[in-house]
């Protein structure tokens, strides 16, 4: 009976080590994929920025070719971008103010029985 219990304990220990190694490998692989995806999002953001920059320059030169001149066309494009920035900032402020935290988590924490909550030690 003792040998059987020893074998079961050893097999359980081996299984736990193997499961831990598998979980570690899966976490590493997921982290690598997430990092690569984040890098690609960053590259897409930079490419989008340059796209907007060159489209803005093209609009500025197109407007400058008319009677208003290159200087005024640059001001017009800058004002357009200032308006867009103001709208985006106002929307962002509104969205951030509407965030109330984590209501589900707070509700769940309230439902935990007192016996399971950590208590302060008496002094």
Buried (B, 14 or more C-beta within 10 A) or exposed (E): EEEEEEEEEEEEEEEEEEEEEEEEEEEEEEEEEEEEEEEEEEEEEEEEEEEEEEEBEEBBEEBBEEEEEEEBBBBBBEEEEEEEEEEEEEEEEEEEEEEEEEEEEEEEEEEEEEEEEEEEEEE
